[in-house]
Amino acid sequence: MSRPLILTVAMFGLSVSQAAQPPAVRPAGVVARNPIDLARPAETIVLAAADIQRVLVVDDIRKVHVVDEASGQEVLAQAIDLNDDGTFDQLVFQADFGPRQRRSFGLVAGERHVYTRDQFRAYGRFVRERRDDFAWENDRVAHRMYGAALETWAQEPLTSSGVDVWVKRTRRLVINDWYMVDNYHRDHGEGADLYSVGKSRGCGGSGIWADGKLFVSKNFRGSRVLANGPIRVMFELEYERWPAGGGTVSEVKRITLDAGQNLDRFESVYTMASPGAFQHAAGIKKTTAAQVAFVKDAGTLRTWEPVKEAGFLGCGVVLNPAQIAGTAEADGNTLVTTGIPPAGPVVYYAGFGWDRSGDFATMADWDRYLDQFARRLRSPIEIAVAAR
């Protein structure tokens, strides 16, 4: 028997089953264990293609099927190409975990996955018809960021690299329908665009912090989609060089959102000319009515505020506490600053919750969600992959 390969993975996910059942004999398996005393709904398990192919004979991981050993039912899985080179690098699937629960899954090769519309819980796209928006969503939240054409739109020009939010009270995907009808600033029963980003960081936008000032880019100039559901949407936005603290900076921002989650993963890779004492700043628009809290030990920053006579909205940013340099306020934003590594991305998580979504009734519920999210990041699910 092959020795198990021990991995750890970052969190996200939602358990899903399908009618199709692969053969009872499964030549490889996955054991996943929750190491902490905390229920973990909506976890995403991430398996590297190389690890799968060590224990399962398969030429394309899009043909790999995952089976919940307890129920015998197939679990929805999605292959991910991390760099758009045509080779799929990861397989993701989702499951719920109780406190310290151990779960087992079988792996078997079969036909390549062909998904149905009703299986999609995450999706995003470039929206040229709306002046170069990039919009994305899952079954809980929806966002957009702004492209070049919006800067010169005669009707309502806007230059901003902040993160906009669309509140939802439905689990279905709404982006395409809302853009088609073009009446999404009113809640017709599913939610609406009730948040105003303006030139702020919105709900989780970022910039460069230098000399006690915030320096931000213009709208994105390029985009590419790396994964587009049914479980995970992942894409990149490119920001042209902008002045910052006596130098200049350009950025490639990768954003990942999984089904069942309220927070996105943001990764910023900067290229700097004449670098100075630069830091990365992630933040949230601060309004006069917002209640703001920062918990350094947990690495969480949050706001809770009324939103256009439609309840309350909580925004949140979650970072590794060990990387936090400080906090600041600038240009109508409350910010958390971190260093910028010499190689690799700056990583943080950001997102929101709405008290009319059915998920968060109070500010205390939002605080609890952020605290548990941070705890799960610090203690990822433990994974062992082995042949049988």
C-alpha positions, 0 to 999 in steps of 0.5 A, a space after each residue: 500500500 502506498 504511503 499517504 501524502 499529507 497536505 493542508 489546504 485553505 478553507 472554503 466550500 459547500 457539500 453537493 451530491 449528484 445522482 451519478 455513482 462511480 464504481 464501488 471499487 475506488 482505487 484511491 482515496 482522500 481522508 480529510 480531518 478538521 483539527 479544531 473544535 469548530 463546525 466548518 460548513 462550506 469547506 473546499 478541499 484542494 488536491 494538487 494534480 500531481 498528488 492525484 496522479 501519483 495514486 490514480 492512473 488518469 491523463 486529465 484530472 477533469 475525469 476524476 470523480 469524488 465519492 463521499 464514502 459515508 453516503 456513496 454519493 458522488 460529490 461535485 468536483 471542479 478542475 482548476 488551471 492556475 495559469 491558463 496554460 491548458 494544463 489543469 493543476 488542481 481539483 477542488 470539491 466541497 464538504 461540511 465538517 463538524 468539530 474535529 470530524 474526519 471524512 473519507 472520499 474515494 477517487 475514481 477515473 471516469 468520463 470528463 465532467 460536463 456540468 449542468 446549469 443548476 450545479 453552478 454556485 460561482 460565476 464571473 465575467 467581463 461585462 463590456 456592455 456596462 462600460 467594462 465592469 468585471 462582475 462575479 458572484 456565488 450563492 451568497 454575494 455578488 461584486 464588481 470592479 471597474 474597467 477603463 471605459 467607465 472612466 470616460 462614460 459621458 453619463 456617469 464617469 468614475 475612476 475607482 479601483 474599489 470593490 463594489 457589492 451587490 446584496 443578495 437574498 437569493 442563492 441563485 446566480 443573478 449577474 446576467 439577469 440583473 444586467 439584462 434588465 438594467 434595474 438593479 438599483 432597486 430591490 425587487 425581491 432578490 437584492 440590489 446594488 445598494 452600496 456606493 463605492 465612489 472613489 473609496 476602497 469600497 468593501 475590501 479594495 487596496 492600494 499602496 501606503 507610503 509617507 502616511 498617504 494612500 496611493 491608488 490605481 485607476 480602473 483595471 486595463 486587462 482581465 482574464 478568467 482562470 476558473 469559472 464555476 461551478 464551485 470556484 471563480 478565479 480571475 485576474 485584473 491588471 492595473 497600469 503603473 501609477 505614482 506612489 510615494 516618489 516611485 511608481 507601481 503596477 499590479 496584477 490582482 487575482 481574486 478567488 471566490 468559492 461557493 458558500 462563502 462571504 469572503 473573497 481571497 485577494 492576491 496582489 502582485 506589485 511591480 515597483 520602479 524606484 521603490 521606497 518604503 511602500 506598504 500594502 493597504 487593504 480597507 473599507 469605506 468609512 461612513 459617519 454611521 459605520 461602527 468600526 472594529 479592529 481585532 489585531 489578534 484575529 487579524 480582522 477589520 470590520 464595519 457595520 452600517 445602514 445601507 440605503 434604508 434597506 437594513 445593515 451591511 457588514 464589510 470585513 477584511 481578514 489578514 494574517 495577524 503576524 503580517 499586520 504593520 498597523 492601521 490608518 485612516 485616509 481619504 474616507 477609508 479605514 485601512 490595515 497595512 502590511 509589508 510587501 514581500 520581495 517575491 510573491 503576492 500580498 494575500 488577504 480576504 475581504 467580503 460582506 454580509 447583509 442582514 436581509 440575506 438570511 445569514 446575518 441578523 445582527 452585527 454580532 452574527 457578522 463578528 462571529 462569522 469573521 472570527 470563525 473565518 480567521 480561526 479556520 484560516 489558521 487551522 486548515 483541514 488536514 488532508 491525506 491522499 493515498 492509493 488503495 
